[in-house]
């Protein structure tokens, strides 16, 4: 699956990721940095597994991001499942 198609779907939820981040900052002021989202797109275009990693994140923040990604629907990939690693950068505005 072309990276541009994956990125297009992920970018549709930028505001939702930002909402997770703002909520996390109320619990942990100063939270910022790059978080890596690893997930699998299944042959039907659904997301089956999601893992979020990043320094300083709490479980509520990573679960919020993971839940958003799990809810996404991608174009059906050719040739089976696709593993994706996608960075999300957060900083105080």
Beta strands, then each sheet from edge to edge (+ up, - down):
strand 1: 33-41
strand 2: 47-53
strand 3: 82-90
sheet 1: 2+ 1- 3+
end
